[in-house]
Amino acid sequence: MRTGKLVVGVTGASGAIYAQKFVREAARACDHVYLVISTNAVDVARTELGTEIDKKRFSTLQWLGEDFRNVHLLDDKDFFTPPASGSFLHDGMVVVPCSMGTAARIANGISDNLLTRCADVCLKEKRPLVLVPREMPWNLIMLRNLTAVCEAGATVLPACPAWYTSPQSLSDLADTVVARIMQAVGLEQSFIPEWQAE
């Protein structure tokens, strides 16, 4: 089932596979995906996936393996793009993976780029905001920042793969996290069955 509009931020935290898989699934489930990719995220994708993300000649075919015309790459410095405004209606935002630096800026209302501005808009407009951190261990500053974003209305969904699905590969493990992100923003997914569902 396709539905609505979703904003997705990708930061330079480790875990590029989560971003790649989630954007692919979101593109299948949503009418429009508005994508903000940080410069560091490009470097991490190259290191972890061997994938080049060319922001000047962006192609989902190159990054996701499919041509999705409904994925719109936004300039992370352009505050005049629709998701930067609360008047632009959409169904929420996912930041995957979410660096602790990005979480800290969101927690403290520092909108110094389009990604953090879009997150700030979600909080002020009471729209779903899901942050997917992949750092460990967490220090006290990180815990306080993540507590602050939760108190402000965001969902913190650490990238903790599940093992009860008997995963056979790293890709299978990543799918368990992506499925939970999909559920957190109200998108249907069928690649990971619900636990003991009839």
N, C-alpha and C positions, 0 to 999 in steps of 0.2 A: 504494500500500500504506500503510495507516495503522498507526502503531505508537506505543506508549508515551506518556511524559510528558516535556515539554521546558519548561525555564524560559528566558524571554527578558527581558533587560533592555534598555531604550532610554534612552540618556542625551541630553544637550543638545548633543552634537557635531553639526556639520553632516553631512548625509547622511541626512535623514529618509526619503528614498525607499528606502534600503536596509532600514530598519526596516519600513516599510509593506509592501514586497514580500516580505521574509523572513517576517514574521508571517503574511501571507496564505498563503504556501506551507507553512509549518510547520503551520498550522491544517488544511490539507488532508491533511497527511502524518501527523499525530500525533493520538492520542486526546484529549490534553489539553495546552494551552499555558498556562503560568502566566506572566503578563505583569506586569512592573514598569516603569512609565514615570515618569521624573523630571519635575519641574515645568519645567525648562528644555527638555526634549524636547517638551513641549506647545507651548512658544513657538516652537521651531525648526520643528515641523510646520506651524504656522500661517504662518510666514515663507516656508518653502521649498515647501510643497505647497498652501497655501491651505486647509488642513484643520483643522477644530476638533476637538480631542480633549477631550471633556467627561468628566473623571475621576469626577464625581459621578453622572452618568447615562450611563455608558460604553456605547457601541454600536459593534460592529465594522462594522456597516453604514455608519455615518457615516465611519469612518476607512479601512476596507478595501474598502468597496463590496459586501461580502457579510455575511450574518448567520451568524456562527460561534458556536454555543452552547458549543463546547469551548474557547473562549478565556476565561480567567479573569483579570480585572484585579485585582491585589493592591495594597493600600495600602503605599506605599514606607516608611511608618513603623511598620508592623505586624510585629513580630518573632515573633508567635505564629501566623503563617501557615505551612502545611506546609513549603514549600521552605527555611525558615530553620533547619530541623532536619536533621541528618544521618540521622535515622531514617526520614525521608520518602524513599522510593526513587523516583528519576527517572533519565532517560537523559542528563542533562547540561544545560548552559546556554550561551546565546549572548548576548553584549552587543554590540548593533548599533544605531547606531554607538556606539563606546566613546570617551568623552572621555579626554583624557590625565589629567585630575584623577581620574576614576574608575579608570583603570589604575594611577595612583600609589597610590590607597588600597588597591586589591586587592593590589598588589605589596608593600605594607607592612603588610598584615593589619589595616587600619582598617575595621572593619565599622560604619560610622556610619549606614547606612540599610539597608533590606531588600535592595536590589540588591547592595551590596558584601558583605552577610552571605551571600547565596545563593552568590556567587562564592567566598567563603571556604569555605563548606561543600563546594562542588565540589572545591576543591583538597585539603581535608583528607580527603575521602572518595574521592579519586582518580577522580572522574567527569570526563567531558569538559567543558572550559571553553574557549570560543572568544571571543576579543576582536577586534573589528573596528574598529581606529582609522582615522580619516580625516583626521588632522592632517598638515601638512607645512610646512616641513621639521621633522625631529626634532632636538631639542637633546640634549645629553649626559644630562641628567636623564631625559628621556623614554626614551632608549635603555637606560639602566640599569634603569628601571622595567619596560620590556618584556622585557629580559633576565631580570629577577627572576621575572616571571610565567611565562616559558618554563621557567626552571629549576625552578619549583614545579609544573610539569605542564600549564600552559595552552598553547593554540595561539593565536598572534598571526597574524591574517589581515587584513592591510591592505586597505582598500577600493580596490584597484587594478584597474579594469575591463580586460578583455581586448579586443583589437582583431581577433584572428585569426578571429572569428566574423562579420566584416563587419557590425557593428551599423549599423542604419539610424536609430536614435533614441537619445535619452538613456535611455529606458526599457530599450532593448535592452542598452545598456552596463551599467546597474544589474543586469540579469538575470545577466550574467556573474559578478558578485560574489556575488549571492544563490545561484547554483548551486554555487559553491565553498563557501559556508557550509553549504549543505545536505549536501554531501559530507563536510565536516569533522566533522559530528555524526552521520554515518551514515544520513542520510535520502536516499531516492531522489528524483531529479529528472529530468525529461525535456525541459525547455524549452531547455536548452543541450546540444547533442550533445557527447559525449566526443571529444577530438581524434583524428581519423583512426580512430575505432572502426568496426569492420565492422558 
